[in-house]
């Protein structure tokens, strides 16, 4: 089996990777939206609809941005 992806030269540079940043934001939004179903039933009416929309759209947009960031060549900052 051959790996066709170019491997990372320096793993310590992970903080600069935009795709990873977007994945982290997307995972947070998706996790918060999924955790909503586990909240006590009497809490649900107290959560504004805007918060639910922001979490859903945040997950959708950030995961899409992560996909785009994976294929865009980024200029190194030195």
C-alpha positions in Angstrom: 0.0 0.0 0.0 1.4 3.4 -1.0 0.6 6.7 0.7 0.0 9.3 -2.0 -0.4 12.2 0.4 2.6 14.4 1.0 3.6 13.8 4.7 4.1 16.7 7.0 7.7 17.9 7.3 7.4 19.2 10.9 4.6 18.0 13.1 5.4 20.8 15.6 3.8 23.2 13.1 0.3 21.8 13.5 -0.9 25.1 15.0 -0.5 26.8 11.6 -2.7 24.3 9.7 -5.9 26.0 8.8 -7.6 22.7 8.0 -7.0 21.5 11.6 -8.2 24.7 13.1 -11.5 24.5 11.1 -11.9 20.8 12.1 -11.5 21.7 15.8 -14.1 24.5 15.5 -16.4 22.2 13.5 -16.1 19.4 16.0 -16.9 21.8 18.8 -20.1 23.1 17.1 -21.2 19.6 16.0 -20.5 18.2 19.5 -22.5 21.0 21.2 -25.4 20.5 18.7 -25.4 16.8 19.4 -25.2 17.2 23.2 -28.4 19.3 23.0 -30.5 16.1 22.8 -29.1 15.0 26.2 -30.1 18.2 28.1 -32.9 17.9 30.6 -36.3 18.5 29.0 -37.1 21.5 31.1 -33.9 23.3 29.9 -34.8 23.1 26.2 -37.4 25.9 26.1 -34.8 28.2 27.7 -32.3 27.9 24.9 -32.8 30.6 22.3 -33.4 29.5 18.7 -30.6 31.7 17.6 -28.1 29.6 19.7 -29.3 26.4 17.9 -29.0 28.0 14.5 -25.5 29.3 15.2 -24.3 25.9 16.4 -25.8 24.2 13.3 -24.5 26.7 10.8 -21.1 26.9 12.6 -20.7 23.1 12.2 -21.7 23.2 8.6 -19.5 26.2 7.6 -16.4 25.1 9.6 -16.4 21.6 8.2 -16.7 22.9 4.7 -13.9 25.4 5.4 -11.8 22.5 6.7 -12.2 20.7 3.4 -11.3 23.7 1.4 -8.2 24.4 3.6 -7.0 20.9 2.9 -6.6 21.5 -0.8 -5.4 25.2 -0.8 -1.6 25.6 -0.7 -0.7 27.8 2.2 2.2 30.2 2.3 4.6 29.3 5.1 5.1 32.0 7.7 8.6 32.2 8.9 
